[in-house]
Amino acid sequence: MVLTIPLVLLLAVVAALLLRFRAVGAGAAVVVALFGFYLARTGAADTVDHLVTAVTDALPGIGH
């Protein structure tokens, strides 16, 4: 059985855990979130999307 989790949900959980365990402050989390929104508006968005897609496509093949 294959379980799929949207990447945005996974990143939200990681961010929430980092805030919960005080590994990162609320101000830093807001800055990083805003950076992500502004990055999505630039030409780098396609490159980042291709990189994340390549990594997630390669993950199932690791360990086989």
C-alpha positions in Angstrom: 0.0 0.0 0.0 1.3 3.4 -0.9 0.6 6.4 1.3 0.8 9.8 -0.2 1.1 13.0 1.8 1.0 16.4 0.2 4.4 18.1 0.6 2.8 21.3 1.9 1.1 19.3 4.7 4.4 17.6 5.6 6.2 21.0 5.6 3.4 22.5 7.8 3.8 19.7 10.3 7.6 20.1 10.4 7.2 23.9 10.9 4.6 23.3 13.7 6.9 20.8 15.4 9.9 23.2 15.2 7.8 25.9 16.7 6.5 23.6 19.4 9.9 22.4 20.5 11.3 26.0 20.2 13.9 25.0 17.7 12.9 28.1 15.8 11.1 31.2 16.9 7.8 32.5 15.6 9.5 35.5 13.9 11.9 33.2 12.0 9.0 31.0 10.9 7.1 34.0 9.6 10.2 35.2 7.7 10.7 31.8 6.1 7.1 31.5 5.1 7.1 34.9 3.6 10.3 34.1 1.8 8.6 31.0 0.3 5.7 33.1 -1.0 8.0 35.6 -2.6 10.2 32.9 -4.0 7.2 31.4 -5.7 6.7 34.6 -7.6 10.2 34.6 -9.1 11.8 32.7 -12.0 13.4 30.3 -9.5 10.0 28.8 -8.7 10.2 26.4 -11.7 13.7 25.3 -10.7 12.7 24.7 -7.1 9.6 22.8 -8.3 11.7 20.6 -10.7 14.2 19.9 -7.9 11.6 18.9 -5.4 9.9 16.7 -8.0 13.2 15.0 -8.8 14.0 14.3 -5.2 10.5 13.0 -4.4 10.5 10.8 -7.5 13.9 9.4 -6.5 13.0 8.6 -2.8 11.0 5.4 -3.5 14.1 3.9 -5.3 16.4 4.4 -2.4 17.2 1.2 -0.5 16.2 -1.2 -3.3 
